[in-house]
Amino acid sequence: MQKRFRSLALLVLALGSLLVAGGCGSAPQATPQPEPQARPQPAPPIPLLDQLMPLAVSPDGARVALGLDNLTLYDQSGAETRFTARGKKIRSLHWSPGGRWLLANAAGPTLLLIEPSTGGVTDLTDRFPGLQDSKLAVSWSPDESKALLGEGSLTTDQSSVWLLDPEALTAKQVTTAAKLAEVQWLQGGKGLLQVSAGCCGPMNLFFHVADGTRLPDEDFSGGGSIAPDRRRFALAPYTGASQMTIRDLVNGSSQTIWRDAPPGDPPLPEGAIYRMSPGIWSPEGRHLALVIETWSPNSTEPVRTLRIVDTTDGTQVKLVRDWAPSMAWLPESGDLLYAAKAGQQLRIHLGDRLLSTHDGGTALGTGPIDQIGVISPDRSRLAYAVSFGAGRSQLFIVDLSTGEVRSVPESDGLAPLLWKAGGSQLLVAHLPDRALRWIQPD
C-alpha cells in the first residue's frame, strides 16, 4: 500500500508566489541596522494547495478526499465516490488514523462525520451547541475511538474543545481556551492545547482528555513539534539563543540536547541571534529535521541552513548549507526528501542523493498532505511540481533507479497527489480551476 510523506509541522519559511493571486508569504523584515535585541518574526504562511481546496490524504496514502460543495473520494483503483455535503461549503477534512472515519468541517457551521466504507454521512452539528463558524483543529486517539475537536480561531477570546465519540455519535465540551491554534491527543490520557502568545511563540496548555481538568504545573511556552509516539515534544523557543530541548509530555521531564549553538557551529558573533523552525520528526521518532536562521548584526537577510539532529544526544547528523524550505520524511526508508534553494537554483534531494536541479523556481508543495512530491507504489518514480512564478509551473517525473528526470507535457498548473495502483496514472490537482483529474505521466 502506498504511503505518503506527511509532517506534523510546516517548514515553509518563504517560497515566493504560487498559482493564486496574492499568494505569497514574505520573509521576516528587518531594518538595515537592527538592534542586537531585535527578534525577527516568522514569515506568514503562503497559500498552499490544501488552502486553495480542502484536501486530505488517508493515513495509508491510498485515498484522497476533496471537499468543495460536495465531498469526493478518490482511491488507487481510479474509483470516485461522492458524498453530499448538504449544500454546505467544506472548509477542512480530517481522517482518523486507520482511515475508518472522515470529519468534514463545513460552513454554517456544519460538522459531518463520514464513514467511507459504508457511505454513511451523519450531521453532528446539533451535538456541538455553540459551535463557531471557524477553522477546526482535530486530533484523533490512536485507536480511532475518540477525537478532540477545537475551534481553531486565533482571534476568539473563548474557543471550545470537545470530546467526540464517533461510534456513539455523542460529544461533550471538556475545556475552553483563548486564541486556540492547535489541539493534540497525547499518551497517558492527556491533551495539549497550543494557543497564540504573541512574539514568544505559542503557549502549551495541558489537560485530562476525559474531563478537561487542567494540569497547570506542566504548561510551558515556545514553539515545537510532537514526536510520532505522541509523548515527546521538541521545544525550540523563540529567543536569541539556540537551544533545543526534548520534553516528555507524560512525566514532565526535559532534556536539553544543545544550548547556545548547534553542535559543530562556531560561537555566534556579538549581537547575532538564532531563530529555529519547530522541526519535523523522522517516522521512527529519533531524528529531527529543522531550519535555523542566523541573523547577524546589520544584516537584512538571515543565513538559513537545514539540520538533521539525533534527539537522543543532540548529535548533528547532517548539515545542509542551502536553505530547505520544503521537506518530508519517507516512512519506508527513513530518508528525508527536501527541496533546497542555493541562490536562484532549486535542488531536489532524497537523503544524500541529489535528484535534480532547476534554474529558478520553487517546489510547489501541497502543505500537510505532501510537501514536495509523491512516489509511485513500486518506489521507482517520484512526481513533483515546480512553480516558476507568473502563474507558470511544470510537473516532473524522476526515475529513481536511473536518475533520469523528464518534464510532463502540458502540465502547467498541476500538482501531484496520488499514483494509481500499477503506476499507469497520476491523480493531480489543477490549481486554476480547483479540480482533480487523472493523467498519464508517461
TORLUMPA-426713 format. One line per 2 residues: number of its first residue (from 1); their letters; for each residue x, y, z of C-alpha. Coordinates in steps of 0.1 Angstrom, whole numbers, plus 5000, padded with zeros to 4 digits. Example, Ala and Ser with C-alpha at 12.3 -4.5 7.8 and 13.67 -1.06 7.14 Angstrom:
REM TORLUMPA-426713
1	AS	5123/4955/5078; 5137/4989/5071
END
This chain:
REM TORLUMPA-426713
1	MQ	5000/5000/5000; 5014/5033/4990
3	KR	5023/5057/5018; 5025/5094/5017
5	FR	5050/5119/5030; 5034/5136/5060
7	SL	5047/5160/5085; 5035/5175/5118
9	AL	5047/5209/5111; 5051/5230/5080
11	LV	5087/5242/5075; 5078/5267/5047
13	LA	5096/5299/5056; 5091/5318/5023
15	LG	5087/5302/4988; 5076/5331/4966
17	SL	5045/5332/4945; 5023/5302/4937
19	LV	4994/5300/4912; 4970/5321/4931
21	AG	4965/5358/4931; 4983/5375/4960
23	GC	4995/5341/4971; 5029/5346/4987
25	GS	5044/5349/5021; 5070/5374/5030
27	AP	5104/5369/5046; 5110/5384/5080
29	QA	5115/5422/5076; 5145/5438/5093
31	TP	5157/5473/5093; 5191/5480/5077
33	QP	5207/5482/5111; 5186/5461/5136
35	EP	5192/5464/5173; 5210/5433/5187
37	QA	5179/5425/5208; 5155/5425/5178
39	RP	5136/5393/5174; 5126/5386/5137
41	QP	5091/5372/5135; 5082/5341/5115
43	AP	5071/5347/5079; 5034/5343/5074
45	PI	5024/5310/5057; 5018/5311/5020
47	PL	4986/5297/5004; 4995/5261/4996
49	LD	4973/5236/4978; 4954/5225/5008
51	QL	4944/5261/5014; 4932/5265/4979
53	MP	4909/5235/4981; 4900/5213/5011
55	LA	4921/5181/5006; 4930/5152/5029
57	VS	4950/5121/5021; 4942/5089/5041
59	PD	4968/5077/5066; 4976/5047/5043
61	GA	4981/5070/5014; 4956/5051/4993
63	RV	4927/5077/4992; 4924/5114/4986
65	AL	4893/5133/4998; 4884/5166/4981
67	GL	4857/5188/4996; 4841/5217/4978
69	DN	4803/5219/4975; 4803/5182/4980
71	LT	4828/5155/4990; 4846/5133/4965
73	LY	4868/5103/4975; 4894/5091/4950
75	DQ	4913/5058/4955; 4942/5040/4939
77	SG	4918/5019/4917; 4907/5051/4900
79	AE	4872/5049/4915; 4855/5081/4926
81	TR	4828/5081/4953; 4807/5112/4960
83	FT	4791/5122/4993; 4766/5150/4998
85	AR	4778/5179/5020; 4741/5191/5025
87	GK	4747/5221/5003; 4775/5234/5026
89	KI	4809/5246/5015; 4836/5223/5031
91	RS	4865/5241/5048; 4886/5212/5060
93	LH	4888/5174/5062; 4903/5152/5089
95	WS	4909/5114/5086; 4911/5092/5116
97	PG	4944/5072/5120; 4931/5040/5105
99	GR	4910/5057/5078; 4877/5045/5092
101	WL	4863/5080/5098; 4865/5113/5080
103	LA	4853/5145/5096; 4843/5174/5074
105	NA	4841/5209/5088; 4817/5230/5066
107	AG	4803/5265/5066; 4772/5272/5086
109	PT	4788/5259/5109; 4782/5223/5099
111	LL	4801/5192/5111; 4797/5160/5091
113	LI	4810/5125/5101; 4816/5103/5071
115	EP	4823/5065/5072; 4837/5059/5037
117	ST	4834/5021/5038; 4796/5022/5043
119	GG	4789/5055/5027; 4773/5068/5058
121	VT	4771/5106/5064; 4759/5119/5098
123	DL	4753/5156/5106; 4768/5161/5140
125	TD	4762/5199/5143; 4735/5197/5169
127	RF	4759/5177/5192; 4781/5208/5194
129	PG	4760/5236/5207; 4776/5270/5202
131	LQ	4800/5257/5175; 4816/5287/5158
133	DS	4818/5291/5121; 4856/5289/5120
135	KL	4886/5267/5114; 4886/5234/5133
137	AV	4916/5217/5150; 4912/5179/5152
139	SW	4933/5152/5168; 4922/5115/5170
141	SP	4930/5089/5196; 4953/5062/5181
143	DE	4925/5036/5182; 4901/5059/5164
145	SK	4875/5056/5193; 4876/5093/5203
147	AL	4886/5126/5188; 4894/5161/5202
149	LG	4879/5190/5183; 4888/5226/5190
151	EG	4877/5258/5174; 4910/5270/5158
153	SL	4904/5307/5159; 4933/5329/5168
155	TT	4910/5359/5172; 4884/5343/5195
157	DQ	4886/5350/5232; 4869/5318/5241
159	SS	4873/5286/5219; 4856/5254/5230
161	VW	4872/5220/5229; 4850/5189/5226
163	LL	4855/5151/5230; 4837/5132/5202
165	DP	4827/5095/5203; 4821/5087/5167
167	EA	4806/5052/5175; 4780/5066/5199
169	LT	4776/5098/5180; 4780/5118/5212
171	AK	4801/5149/5221; 4808/5169/5252
173	QV	4827/5201/5258; 4857/5194/5280
175	TT	4876/5227/5282; 4880/5261/5266
177	AA	4909/5283/5256; 4916/5317/5242
179	KL	4931/5321/5207; 4934/5283/5201
181	AE	4957/5273/5173; 4961/5235/5177
183	VQ	4949/5206/5198; 4968/5173/5202
185	WL	4959/5139/5217; 4988/5126/5239
187	QG	4998/5095/5257; 4986/5089/5292
189	GK	4951/5103/5287; 4963/5139/5283
191	GL	4955/5166/5258; 4976/5195/5246
193	LQ	4963/5229/5236; 4986/5253/5217
195	VS	4974/5289/5219; 4988/5321/5205
197	AG	5010/5340/5229; 5024/5367/5206
199	CC	5061/5371/5199; 5072/5344/5224
201	GP	5057/5316/5204; 5027/5295/5214
203	MN	5017/5287/5250; 5013/5249/5255
205	LF	4985/5240/5280; 4978/5205/5293
207	FH	4945/5189/5304; 4930/5155/5311
209	VA	4911/5143/5280; 4883/5126/5299
211	DG	4870/5157/5318; 4891/5187/5307
213	TR	4908/5191/5341; 4938/5214/5336
215	LP	4973/5205/5345; 4987/5240/5352
217	DE	5021/5228/5366; 5030/5213/5332
219	DF	5023/5243/5310; 5052/5259/5291
221	SG	5057/5284/5262; 5076/5280/5230
223	GG	5071/5265/5195; 5079/5229/5187
225	SI	5066/5197/5173; 5053/5164/5188
227	AP	5071/5131/5181; 5052/5102/5164
229	DR	5048/5085/5198; 5027/5115/5210
231	RR	5049/5116/5241; 5079/5138/5233
233	FA	5080/5174/5223; 5109/5192/5206
235	LA	5109/5226/5220; 5126/5255/5201
237	PY	5119/5287/5220; 5117/5320/5200
239	TG	5147/5335/5217; 5180/5349/5206
241	AS	5199/5318/5218; 5200/5285/5200
243	QM	5186/5258/5224; 5168/5225/5217
245	TI	5150/5207/5245; 5132/5174/5243
247	RD	5103/5174/5268; 5085/5143/5279
249	LV	5048/5153/5279; 5037/5124/5301
251	NG	5061/5127/5331; 5071/5163/5325
253	SS	5109/5157/5324; 5131/5177/5300
255	QT	5165/5170/5283; 5184/5199/5267
257	IW	5203/5183/5238; 5221/5215/5230
259	RD	5223/5251/5241; 5240/5283/5229
261	AP	5248/5269/5194; 5241/5237/5174
263	PG	5269/5211/5176; 5298/5220/5154
265	DP	5288/5256/5150; 5312/5284/5159
267	PL	5301/5308/5187; 5277/5335/5175
269	PE	5291/5369/5168; 5282/5395/5194
271	GA	5247/5408/5187; 5238/5379/5164
273	IY	5207/5358/5170; 5192/5325/5160
275	RM	5157/5315/5152; 5147/5279/5147
277	SP	5117/5263/5130; 5097/5238/5151
279	GI	5112/5209/5131; 5097/5176/5118
281	WS	5103/5142/5133; 5115/5112/5114
283	PE	5090/5083/5112; 5108/5062/5139
285	GR	5110/5093/5162; 5147/5095/5166
287	HL	5158/5123/5143; 5145/5159/5138
289	AL	5149/5180/5107; 5148/5217/5112
291	VI	5158/5250/5096; 5179/5275/5116
293	ET	5181/5312/5107; 5212/5331/5118
295	WS	5207/5369/5119; 5240/5388/5121
297	PN	5242/5425/5133; 5233/5449/5105
299	ST	5221/5421/5082; 5188/5424/5063
301	EP	5186/5387/5054; 5194/5357/5076
303	VR	5217/5327/5067; 5194/5297/5066
305	TL	5206/5261/5070; 5190/5227/5072
307	RI	5200/5205/5102; 5192/5169/5110
309	VD	5197/5162/5147; 5198/5130/5167
311	TT	5173/5137/5195; 5189/5111/5219
313	DG	5221/5130/5223; 5220/5162/5202
315	TQ	5245/5149/5176; 5242/5168/5143
317	VK	5237/5141/5117; 5236/5163/5087
319	LV	5242/5200/5078; 5230/5215/5046
321	RD	5243/5249/5038; 5215/5256/5013
323	WA	5181/5267/5025; 5155/5239/5025
325	PS	5120/5255/5027; 5101/5222/5020
327	MA	5108/5188/5034; 5092/5155/5043
329	WL	5104/5121/5057; 5098/5089/5037
331	PE	5082/5064/5061; 5096/5033/5043
333	SG	5132/5042/5040; 5136/5069/5067
335	DL	5152/5092/5041; 5145/5129/5041
337	LY	5131/5143/5008; 5137/5180/5006
339	AA	5138/5209/4981; 5168/5233/4988
341	KA	5175/5267/4974; 5211/5276/4965
343	GQ	5209/5311/4952; 5184/5310/4924
345	QL	5188/5273/4918; 5163/5247/4931
347	RI	5177/5213/4941; 5156/5183/4949
349	HL	5173/5158/4973; 5165/5124/4986
351	GD	5187/5116/5016; 5223/5122/5004
353	RL	5213/5119/4968; 5208/5149/4945
355	LS	5179/5140/4922; 5175/5171/4901
357	TH	5183/5208/4897; 5162/5237/4882
359	DG	5173/5272/4874; 5148/5293/4893
361	GT	5115/5282/4907; 5103/5268/4939
363	AL	5089/5234/4949; 5052/5235/4946
365	GT	5043/5219/4979; 5009/5209/4990
367	GP	5011/5216/5027; 5004/5188/5053
369	ID	4993/5165/5025; 5026/5161/5008
371	QI	5052/5189/5008; 5073/5180/4977
373	GV	5060/5152/4956; 5046/5116/4956
375	IS	5064/5083/4950; 5049/5056/4929
377	PD	5036/5024/4945; 5066/5004/4933
379	RS	5090/5031/4947; 5105/5036/4912
381	RL	5093/5071/4903; 5089/5105/4920
383	AY	5064/5131/4907; 5068/5167/4918
385	AV	5059/5201/4906; 5080/5234/4904
387	SF	5065/5269/4903; 5084/5294/4881
389	GA	5063/5324/4891; 5039/5345/4869
391	GR	5014/5317/4870; 5037/5291/4854
393	SQ	5045/5257/4868; 5057/5223/4855
395	LF	5053/5187/4865; 5084/5164/4866
397	IV	5090/5127/4869; 5122/5113/4883
399	DL	5132/5077/4876; 5148/5067/4910
401	ST	5168/5038/4895; 5184/5057/4866
403	GE	5182/5093/4879; 5165/5104/4846
405	VR	5144/5135/4850; 5118/5145/4825
407	SV	5090/5171/4823; 5054/5161/4817
409	PE	5039/5179/4786; 5011/5203/4791
411	SD	5013/5201/4829; 5011/5238/4837
413	GL	4992/5244/4869; 4992/5207/4880
415	AP	5003/5194/4915; 5007/5156/4920
417	LL	4986/5138/4947; 4982/5101/4942
419	WK	4996/5073/4919; 4971/5048/4906
421	AG	4978/5012/4915; 5004/4999/4890
423	GS	5016/5034/4883; 4999/5039/4850
425	QL	4981/5071/4860; 4986/5100/4884
427	LV	4959/5120/4903; 4967/5157/4900
429	AH	4952/5189/4912; 4946/5216/4886
431	LP	4951/5248/4906; 4934/5273/4883
433	DR	4900/5256/4884; 4905/5238/4918
435	AL	4897/5204/4904; 4913/5169/4904
437	RW	4918/5147/4875; 4938/5116/4864
439	IQ	4966/5119/4838; 4990/5095/4821
441	PD	5025/5107/4832; 5043/5086/4806
END
